[in-house]
Amino acid sequence: MDHSQQQKRCNTVLLSPAQTPRSSVRRSLRDSLSMDLWGSNVKPDRGVNVEVILRCRPLNDDEKELKLPVVISCHEDKGEVSVVQNTAYKQIDKTFSFDKVFGPTSQQKELFDEAISPIVNEVLEGYNCTIFAYGQTGTGKTYTMEGGRVGVVESGEFPRDVGIIPRAVQQIFDVLEARDEDYSMKVTFLELYNEDIMDLLAPDESLNGPDDKSRKPIALMEDGRGGVFIRGLEQEVVCTADRIYKILEKGSAKRHTADSLLNMQSSRSHTIFSITIHVKESSSNGEELMKCGKLNLVDLAGSENVVRSGAKEGRVREAGEINKSLLTLGRVINALVEHSGHVPYRDSKLTRLLRDSLGGNTKTCIIATVSPSIHSLEETLNTLDYAHRAKKIKNRPEVNQRVAKSELIKDLYKEIERLRQEIYDEKEKNGIYTPHDRFQIEEAERKALAEQIKSMEFDLVFKDKELMGLQKLYDTQQTLTAELSEKLQMTQKDLEKTQNTLLEIEGRNRKANATIKEKEHLISHLLQSEKSLTKQASELREELEHVASEASNLFSKLEQQDKLENGNKNLVQKFQTHLAKQLDVLHQTVAASVTQQEEHLKSMEKDFDYSLSKKMGGIQELTAQVRNLKKTHESGIKSLDDISEELDMSYRSAFSNLTSEVSRNSSALVGHFEEKTATPGSFQNIAVDKIHV
Ligand SMILES: Nc1ncnc2c1ncn2[C@@H]1O[C@H](COP(=O)(O)OP(=O)(O)OP(=O)(O)O)[C@@H](O)[C@H]1O
């Protein structure tokens, strides 16, 4: 639906800004409309419990970087949250149940569709509903209520981080347009900062930002009917969702925020964004009536630990005020849960503003936000405890009274008349004129003030008693403190002693560790040496075995050599004897031959002499032949002598060669053997040396 179509049905006829839609009286209408609230039939006298939702955000980047342990587990199906911490010093195991639980992975849309959408429908049925976010600073209250910027809405889908308020606004417009209703809508946006109410929709008088001192607080007044109203709070009539998103954005920008250690943009104020819707209805008799519903969306400032949030100077006061108002809220919740007679709504503006939402006629939903990290454990337990208690608060939601359109117009005319009269008086400076309505309101305020004084007197008596009790408690506490400080001193001394002993033990431990390290180093070194020695020993053994086999080879070779030598000697001896025998034979042969020759010669001489005598002619020839024969004989003898000498010499040289060859071989063998036998000895020496190392 486009804006022009929206504006066609959106009227600007509204109740006076001072009026808040109220339930009651018109039983007939209420009975017909008092229907199912969050799924059950409402019995006004019995009441309906405040709905409490728990949302746990994911770990943020800092928490992830610090690797902080997660101590929260969400069981969405059972509607339970468990807190588990198991350390040597602390053991926590607690489970809390809530109406709905949304874990760290839950999305904005999921939370809205499941928990908030039914509440928005109740508002459209004419109920006043309040949704407020409560939790430690930085746990996602503003993220849940407002979320990211709406920006451009494509095909009816918001960006995923858009929060409850824009989604509720969209749903309201969608439903009204789908039903083709005649309606009008207005919004207000205020913040409660240091117990002052600031209007976030007030026109900008200066552009100096939220800390500008010219921003004036506005007054919270009693309306004389048990309720409150804020005088001068701007109400903007709106006809489109876009306009509301802009208002929201503009108002949020004016909100007091500051960076703290726990949140870069921490809200330092509580805000209440309200949407009031009037829808035209026709009664059975054709009378035009106005059905009115109101949705309050409250983003509380974070409950915080001043030390952990790193609050400084002015911020400490802010934190103090925030904690004070949240403490009052806690006391109101306690009083409602315990059904105490006195509920201290008046103790803070926050509880005065939320009065109708806590134990009144408003349908209320609390969204408690927590962080999953161990760092926030204490605050998380507080929030869970607080929220769990709040579940017991009973409200009596009632549908708002339908106002006849004619009455509404009459009211508006009266309002116009009153304003006109005020302007006239202002112009004429005609004394002080108080219009009847204003007079009635002021009378109501006076009455309310008187009531307030009475209640304060009552409070005073109550507080006096409380003070006396506290004084007694203080005295006891003083004694206890003195005792405790004594004990503390003793404990501190003990602690110092223990610390000293611890330091000593730590020193010894360090030394022992160093010695152990040294020894470990030595052992590893020795093990390494042992390994290398074993390796070397096995290598040596292999070498020794090799050398021993070589030595035995050599010995067997030597033996063979000896045998060979002996054989050679025998051979030489045999050869010698054989040679001697042969020489003997030769001598004998030669001698025999010489004797034979001589005998032959003699016989020849005889024959010659005979022949000479016989043959004188051939004597000379024979003589020459004899001479030749003699020469041949002499040369034969000489050559035989030469042969014998030669043989003798060759025998001698052969023998001496053989002897020298044998001795050379023997010395070579001895040298080689010595060399081989010397090597294992050196290996042994090395091995023995290494083992000694
Ligand atoms: N459910 C979530 N998913 C993703 N981011 C989240 C969620 N809840 C919170 N954050 C992120 O954590 C940071 C703090 O959130 P937020 O400002 O809403 O906390 P807060 O409770 O409103 O704090 P304070 O009380 O200080 O204002 C923001 O950056 C917000 O985007």
The ligand as an SDF file (V2000), in Angstrom:
LIG
                    3D

 31 33  0  0  0  0  0  0  0  0999 V2000
   21.2650  -10.5060   19.2250 N   0  0  0  0  0  0  0  0  0  0  0  0
   22.2980   -9.7930   18.7050 C   0  0  0  0  0  0  0  0  0  0  0  0
   22.8490  -10.1580   17.5300 N   0  0  0  0  0  0  0  0  0  0  0  0
   23.8830   -9.4530   17.0080 C   0  0  0  0  0  0  0  0  0  0  0  0
   24.4380   -8.3680   17.5830 N   0  0  0  0  0  0  0  0  0  0  0  0
   23.9280   -7.9450   18.7510 C   0  0  0  0  0  0  0  0  0  0  0  0
   22.8480   -8.6390   19.3680 C   0  0  0  0  0  0  0  0  0  0  0  0
   22.5660   -8.0040   20.5200 N   0  0  0  0  0  0  0  0  0  0  0  0
   23.4200   -6.9690   20.6050 C   0  0  0  0  0  0  0  0  0  0  0  0
   24.2400   -6.9290   19.5540 N   0  0  0  0  0  0  0  0  0  0  0  0
   25.3290   -5.9530   19.3120 C   0  0  0  0  0  0  0  0  0  0  0  0
   25.9150   -5.6760   20.5890 O   0  0  0  0  0  0  0  0  0  0  0  0
   26.2350   -4.3030   20.7340 C   0  0  0  0  0  0  0  0  0  0  0  0
   25.5480   -3.7000   21.9760 C   0  0  0  0  0  0  0  0  0  0  0  0
   24.1540   -3.7460   21.8050 O   0  0  0  0  0  0  0  0  0  0  0  0
   23.1950   -2.6020   22.3370 P   0  0  0  0  0  0  0  0  0  0  0  0
   23.7460   -1.2190   22.1390 O   0  0  0  0  0  0  0  0  0  0  0  0
   21.8460   -2.8710   21.7830 O   0  0  0  0  0  0  0  0  0  0  0  0
   23.2400   -2.9260   23.8790 O   0  0  0  0  0  0  0  0  0  0  0  0
   22.3800   -2.2400   25.0530 P   0  0  0  0  0  0  0  0  0  0  0  0
   21.9170   -3.3480   25.9410 O   0  0  0  0  0  0  0  0  0  0  0  0
   21.3350   -1.3640   24.4710 O   0  0  0  0  0  0  0  0  0  0  0  0
   23.5090   -1.4270   25.7830 O   0  0  0  0  0  0  0  0  0  0  0  0
   23.3500   -0.0890   26.7110 P   0  0  0  0  0  0  0  0  0  0  0  0
   22.5430   -0.4450   27.8760 O   0  0  0  0  0  0  0  0  0  0  0  0
   24.7490    0.2460   27.0650 O   0  0  0  0  0  0  0  0  0  0  0  0
   22.7120    0.9130   25.8310 O   0  0  0  0  0  0  0  0  0  0  0  0
   25.7650   -3.6360   19.4430 C   0  0  0  0  0  0  0  0  0  0  0  0
   26.8710   -3.4730   18.6020 O   0  0  0  0  0  0  0  0  0  0  0  0
   24.7910   -4.6080   18.8470 C   0  0  0  0  0  0  0  0  0  0  0  0
   24.7620   -4.5130   17.4440 O   0  0  0  0  0  0  0  0  0  0  0  0
  1  2  1  0
  2  3  1  0
  2  7  2  0
  3  4  2  0
  4  5  1  0
  5  6  2  0
  6  7  1  0
  6 10  1  0
  7  8  1  0
  8  9  2  0
  9 10  1  0
 10 11  1  0
 11 12  1  0
 11 30  1  0
 12 13  1  0
 13 14  1  0
 13 28  1  0
 14 15  1  0
 15 16  1  0
 16 17  2  0
 16 18  1  0
 16 19  1  0
 19 20  1  0
 20 21  2  0
 20 22  1  0
 20 23  1  0
 23 24  1  0
 24 25  2  0
 24 26  1  0
 24 27  1  0
 28 29  1  0
 28 30  1  0
 30 31  1  0
M  END
$$$$
